[in-house]
Amino acid sequence: MLSPAEIRTLFIFLAGFLPAFILSLPAISLGRRWGWLSTPRPDRHAERAVPLSGGGVLCLALTLPVLLFDDGWRPLPLAWAFTLLGIGDDLREMNPALKAALTGLLALAAPWVLGTAGAGFYPLQVLVLWLLLHAHNLIDNMDGVALGTGFLTFIGLALLSDEPVLWGAVGATAGLLVWNLPPARIFLGDGGSFLLGYWGWVWIVQAAAGLTPVTVRILPLLILFALPLLDMSFVTLTRILRGSRPWIGGRDHLTHRLGRLTGSSRIALWIWLTMQAGLIVMALFLADAWF
């Protein structure tokens, strides 16, 4: 028999999973009907047109568990703002400098909106959010990578923070991941990848609250985001060394290199997700050892 707490956790999971899983089908249909599709390009992994409507679905699926099972509504307006910003970029590609500036402005506002600006380390909060936004945007470069990483990350955060509402995020990413695994039928787009970074940041801040010292309370949580941050650092550095502009897309991400090394993008995906699962185990071990 499940305990009342376990039953509640199951309902929270389903509140995220069911909307994401069910709404993906009409979102796929509408994306095709409205021409809201990814464009196959030589510098992108996708070789076919796929609906970019996953961001809106993920936003709704992440919102519902918070509204139903949590009184912490303060992160929601910025979640919707990041989704709309990303959808705007998906529909009409923004100048990279403008996109970086707009995400920066929202990142500056985020600690104030969330109520953590007075908790100290305001510049670090802003920097971490901005980096997580763009790191998750960059790893959305192959079927299943960004969503699979987010799914595992939210599991790790849920286990580390003991926040039941996080299981709603696990459910939301799982429901959409069903349609995003290769061959993907729906893509996150910027509207969805920004959400992964934003909600990850929200729960880092909330999970870290009340624990001391700061370096100890943050490190196990940041380990969960090591792969996206590593990939962003790697492609930025290698592009600069090649004389390329780091904000221009390409097939030079770690996932692409794994795909070429193994001869299969599917194998590359599972290697990547296995590494992410390993980081979760490491973070849990460190948290257990320190706390």
RODO-2510 file (C-alpha; in nm, 4 decimals, decimal comma):
residues 291
     n   res          X          Y          Z
     1     m     0,0000     0,0000     0,0000
     2     l     0,1180     0,3470    -0,0847
     3     s     0,1406     0,6002     0,1941
     4     p    -0,0572     0,9281     0,1673
     5     a     0,2674     1,1113     0,0860
     6     e     0,3499     0,8637    -0,1931
     7     i    -0,0024     0,8917    -0,3348
     8     r     0,0298     1,2705    -0,3372
     9     t     0,3659     1,2443    -0,5138
    10     l     0,2085     1,0168    -0,7757
    11     f    -0,0694     1,2685    -0,8380
    12     i     0,1869     1,5479    -0,8710
    13     f     0,3792     1,3395    -1,1262
    14     l     0,0615     1,2704    -1,3241
    15     a    -0,0355     1,6395    -1,3136
    16     g     0,2796     1,7062    -1,5145
    17     f     0,2924     1,3890    -1,7239
    18     l    -0,0632     1,3719    -1,8562
    19     p    -0,0864     1,7288    -1,9958
    20     a     0,2557     1,6959    -2,1595
    21     f     0,1799     1,3554    -2,3090
    22     i    -0,1740     1,4338    -2,4262
    23     l    -0,1250     1,7923    -2,5467
    24     s     0,1790     1,6965    -2,7538
    25     l    -0,0449     1,5350    -3,0160
    26     p    -0,2517     1,8469    -3,0988
    27     a     0,0656     2,0559    -3,0680
    28     i     0,2324     1,8392    -3,3332
    29     s    -0,0708     1,8734    -3,5590
    30     l    -0,0999     2,2498    -3,5110
    31     g     0,2728     2,2982    -3,5620
    32     r     0,2510     2,1276    -3,9001
    33     r    -0,0698     2,3074    -3,9969
    34     w     0,0668     2,6513    -3,9092
    35     g     0,4109     2,5842    -4,0568
    36     w     0,5770     2,6237    -3,7166
    37     l     0,8565     2,3852    -3,8080
    38     s     1,2291     2,3520    -3,7691
    39     t     1,4170     2,4235    -4,0885
    40     p     1,6736     2,1621    -4,1959
    41     r     2,0083     2,3405    -4,2274
    42     p     2,3657     2,2255    -4,2906
    43     d     2,4732     2,3506    -3,9468
    44     r     2,1948     2,1655    -3,7624
    45     h     2,1519     1,7995    -3,6712
    46     a     1,7868     1,7757    -3,7778
    47     e     1,7467     1,6706    -4,1395
    48     r     1,3670     1,6997    -4,1534
    49     a     1,1017     1,9543    -4,0639
    50     v     0,9692     1,8910    -3,7113
    51     p     0,7142     2,1027    -3,5178
    52     l     0,8718     2,3456    -3,2715
    53     s     0,5621     2,3589    -3,0518
    54     g     0,7018     2,1625    -2,7569
    55     g     0,7866     2,4729    -2,5544
    56     g     0,4249     2,5763    -2,5098
    57     v     0,3279     2,2228    -2,4089
    58     l     0,6100     2,2036    -2,1556
    59     c     0,5180     2,5426    -2,0100
    60     l     0,1590     2,4329    -1,9466
    61     a     0,2673     2,0955    -1,8080
    62     l     0,5154     2,2576    -1,5680
    63     t     0,2626     2,5189    -1,4579
    64     l    -0,0204     2,2834    -1,3625
    65     p     0,1530     2,0943    -1,0758
    66     v     0,2666     2,4246    -0,9246
    67     l    -0,0877     2,5655    -0,9322
    68     l    -0,2469     2,2484    -0,7970
    69     f     0,0024     2,1318    -0,5368
    70     d     0,2205     2,4276    -0,4395
    71     d     0,1581     2,7816    -0,3201
    72     g     0,4821     2,9097    -0,4707
    73     w     0,3339     3,0886    -0,7720
    74     r     0,6075     3,3544    -0,7871
    75     p     0,8262     3,1747    -1,0468
    76     l     0,5374     3,1365    -1,2929
    77     p     0,5277     3,4831    -1,4598
    78     l     0,8943     3,4618    -1,5563
    79     a     0,8479     3,1040    -1,6764
    80     w     0,5795     3,2282    -1,9141
    81     a     0,7997     3,5239    -2,0138
    82     f     1,0930     3,2976    -2,1021
    83     t     0,8579     3,0712    -2,2974
    84     l     0,7177     3,3631    -2,4982
    85     l     1,0678     3,4978    -2,5616
    86     g     1,1801     3,1584    -2,6872
    87     i     0,8716     3,1108    -2,9032
    88     g     0,9327     3,4538    -3,0535
    89     d     1,2849     3,3468    -3,1453
    90     d     1,1540     3,0191    -3,2889
    91     l     0,9024     3,2002    -3,5089
    92     r     1,1372     3,4740    -3,6224
    93     e     1,5027     3,4195    -3,5462
    94     m     1,6347     3,7001    -3,3282
    95     n     1,9685     3,8687    -3,3498
    96     p     2,1907     3,6723    -3,1055
    97     a     2,2946     3,9893    -2,9231
    98     l     1,9303     4,0891    -2,8749
    99     k     1,8402     3,7436    -2,7451
   100     a     2,1337     3,7491    -2,5027
   101     a     2,0341     4,0965    -2,3830
   102     l     1,6672     4,0068    -2,3325
   103     t     1,7506     3,6892    -2,1412
   104     g     1,9952     3,8973    -1,9389
   105     l     1,7260     4,1505    -1,8466
   106     l     1,4901     3,8741    -1,7362
   107     a     1,7735     3,7123    -1,5409
   108     l     1,8386     4,0426    -1,3622
   109     a     1,4727     4,0565    -1,2605
   110     a     1,4425     3,6905    -1,1598
   111     p     1,5893     3,7071    -0,8046
   112     w     1,3622     4,0008    -0,7253
   113     v     1,0560     3,8249    -0,8643
   114     l     1,1407     3,5051    -0,6785
   115     g     1,2194     3,6971    -0,3599
   116     t     1,5791     3,5764    -0,3309
   117     a     1,7592     3,9001    -0,4203
   118     g     1,8038     3,9867    -0,0534
   119     a     1,9403     3,6437     0,0316
   120     g     2,2880     3,7402    -0,0857
   121     f     2,5037     3,6553    -0,3872
   122     y     2,2689     3,8434    -0,6211
   123     p     2,5257     3,8705    -0,9061
   124     l     2,5962     3,4969    -0,8783
   125     q     2,2249     3,4169    -0,8928
   126     v     2,1895     3,6221    -1,2115
   127     l     2,5006     3,4733    -1,3716
   128     v     2,4003     3,1142    -1,2928
   129     l     2,0526     3,1703    -1,4372
   130     w     2,1858     3,3276    -1,7573
   131     l     2,4365     3,0450    -1,8046
   132     l     2,1754     2,7742    -1,7413
   133     l     1,9340     2,9337    -1,9885
   134     h     2,1859     2,9317    -2,2696
   135     a     2,3482     2,6013    -2,1755
   136     h     2,0132     2,4225    -2,2072
   137     n     1,9402     2,6122    -2,5259
   138     l     2,2669     2,4861    -2,6725
   139     i     2,2213     2,1189    -2,5773
   140     d     1,8877     2,1132    -2,7596
   141     n     2,0845     1,9958    -3,0611
   142     m     1,9834     1,6313    -3,1060
   143     d     1,6659     1,4286    -3,0566
   144     g     1,6033     1,3597    -2,6875
   145     v     1,9174     1,5259    -2,5501
   146     a     1,7811     1,8408    -2,3829
   147     l     1,4573     1,6837    -2,2585
   148     g     1,6293     1,3644    -2,1454
   149     t     1,8873     1,5693    -1,9575
   150     g     1,6146     1,7826    -1,8005
   151     f     1,4143     1,4747    -1,7018
   152     l     1,7111     1,3227    -1,5172
   153     t     1,8121     1,6574    -1,3673
   154     f     1,4675     1,7109    -1,2175
   155     i     1,4797     1,3604    -1,0685
   156     g     1,8110     1,4517    -0,9072
   157     l     1,6749     1,7826    -0,7781
   158     a     1,3650     1,6096    -0,6400
   159     l     1,5797     1,3595    -0,4510
   160     l     1,8204     1,6241    -0,3230
   161     s     1,5686     1,8887    -0,2227
   162     d     1,2755     1,6806    -0,0998
   163     e     1,0381     1,9188    -0,2832
   164     p     0,7332     1,7107    -0,3877
   165     v     0,6310     1,9571    -0,6599
   166     l     0,9514     1,8708    -0,8459
   167     w     0,7947     1,5369    -0,9360
   168     g     0,5551     1,7406    -1,1472
   169     a     0,8539     1,8626    -1,3480
   170     v     0,9750     1,5038    -1,3767
   171     g     0,6328     1,4063    -1,5109
   172     a     0,6145     1,7003    -1,7519
   173     t     0,9525     1,6258    -1,9076
   174     a     0,8747     1,2522    -1,9199
   175     g     0,5434     1,3110    -2,0976
   176     l     0,7017     1,5258    -2,3665
   177     l     1,0131     1,3084    -2,3909
   178     v     0,7973     1,0234    -2,5231
   179     w     0,7463     1,2304    -2,8396
   180     n     1,0980     1,3776    -2,8467
   181     l     1,3015     1,0565    -2,8455
   182     p     1,4519     0,9691    -3,1849
   183     p     1,3018     1,0034    -3,4316
   184     a     1,1500     1,3098    -3,2654
   185     r     0,7961     1,4110    -3,3578
   186     i     0,8155     1,7402    -3,1683
   187     f     1,0986     1,9741    -3,0720
   188     l     1,1282     2,1929    -2,7639
   189     g     1,2417     2,5008    -2,9487
   190     d     1,3890     2,7909    -2,7540
   191     g     1,0596     2,8276    -2,5686
   192     g     1,1135     2,4876    -2,4090
   193     s     1,4900     2,4809    -2,3655
   194     f     1,4835     2,8125    -2,1769
   195     l     1,2269     2,6578    -1,9415
   196     l     1,4618     2,3721    -1,8515
   197     g     1,7315     2,6186    -1,7518
   198     y     1,4947     2,8539    -1,5714
   199     w     1,3134     2,5948    -1,3616
   200     g     1,6438     2,4266    -1,2823
   201     w     1,7674     2,7585    -1,1465
   202     v     1,4464     2,8171    -0,9492
   203     w     1,4812     2,4881    -0,7694
   204     i     1,8540     2,5323    -0,7122
   205     v     1,7753     2,8536    -0,5258
   206     q     1,4863     2,6991    -0,3338
   207     a     1,6678     2,3757    -0,2535
   208     a     1,9713     2,5663    -0,1283
   209     a     1,7686     2,7866     0,1075
   210     g     1,8450     2,7312     0,4724
   211     l     2,1539     2,5136     0,4217
   212     t     2,5065     2,6231     0,5129
   213     p     2,7736     2,6973     0,4124
   214     v     2,6953     2,8379     0,0686
   215     t     2,9639     2,6476    -0,1233
   216     v     2,8543     2,3175     0,0282
   217     r     2,4843     2,3677    -0,0318
   218     i     2,5263     2,4708    -0,3951
   219     l     2,7900     2,2254    -0,5216
   220     p     2,5852     1,9001    -0,5230
   221     l     2,3042     2,0858    -0,7012
   222     l     2,5301     2,2414    -0,9646
   223     i     2,6841     1,9010    -1,0401
   224     l     2,3476     1,8100    -1,1935
   225     f     2,4044     2,0801    -1,4557
   226     a     2,7669     1,9947    -1,5311
   227     l     2,7034     1,8418    -1,8752
   228     p     2,5097     2,1358    -2,0249
   229     l     2,7629     2,3808    -1,8813
   230     l     3,0544     2,1683    -2,0056
   231     d     2,9097     2,1511    -2,3558
   232     m     2,8525     2,5273    -2,3660
   233     s     3,2065     2,5950    -2,2460
   234     f     3,3526     2,3449    -2,4923
   235     v     3,1772     2,4726    -2,8053
   236     t     3,2363     2,8362    -2,7101
   237     l     3,6091     2,7821    -2,6594
   238     t     3,6627     2,5637    -2,9664
   239     r     3,4708     2,8027    -3,1913
   240     i     3,6715     3,0994    -3,0670
   241     l     3,9966     2,9077    -3,1240
   242     r     3,8821     2,8258    -3,4801
   243     g     3,7999     3,1892    -3,5420
   244     s     3,4261     3,1169    -3,5595
   245     r     3,1511     3,3132    -3,3907
   246     p     3,0464     3,1146    -3,0811
   247     w     2,6770     3,2036    -3,1147
   248     i     2,6453     3,0522    -3,4633
   249     g     2,5090     2,6968    -3,4511
   250     g     2,7014     2,3957    -3,5703
   251     r     2,7458     2,0204    -3,5466
   252     d     3,0416     2,0521    -3,3123
   253     h     2,8694     1,9835    -2,9809
   254     l     2,9788     1,6975    -2,7573
   255     t     2,6692     1,5002    -2,8572
   256     h     2,7528     1,5372    -3,2261
   257     r     3,1080     1,4204    -3,1621
   258     l     2,9748     1,1199    -2,9710
   259     g     2,7470     1,0466    -3,2652
   260     r     3,0357     1,0517    -3,5115
   261     l     3,2524     0,8456    -3,2777
   262     t     2,9892     0,5744    -3,2287
   263     g     2,8325     0,6010    -3,5732
   264     s     2,4858     0,6432    -3,4218
   265     s     2,2995     0,9415    -3,2791
   266     r     2,0862     0,7011    -3,0727
   267     i     2,3937     0,5505    -2,9083
   268     a     2,5282     0,9015    -2,8503
   269     l     2,2026     0,9962    -2,6777
   270     w     2,2136     0,6988    -2,4410
   271     i     2,5815     0,7566    -2,3596
   272     w     2,4994     1,1194    -2,2802
   273     l     2,2047     1,0265    -2,0591
   274     t     2,4109     0,7596    -1,8833
   275     m     2,6709     1,0239    -1,7997
   276     q     2,3950     1,2508    -1,6682
   277     a     2,2622     0,9672    -1,4511
   278     g     2,6152     0,9163    -1,3185
   279     l     2,6340     1,2825    -1,2196
   280     i     2,3087     1,2451    -1,0270
   281     v     2,4540     0,9519    -0,8334
   282     m     2,7654     1,1594    -0,7616
   283     a     2,5578     1,4546    -0,6391
   284     l     2,3511     1,2290    -0,4134
   285     f     2,6668     1,0715    -0,2733
   286     l     2,8215     1,4116    -0,1978
   287     a     2,5015     1,5395    -0,0393
   288     d     2,4788     1,2288     0,1785
   289     a     2,8441     1,2521     0,2787
   290     w     2,8266     1,6229     0,3668
   291     f     2,4838     1,6491     0,5247
***
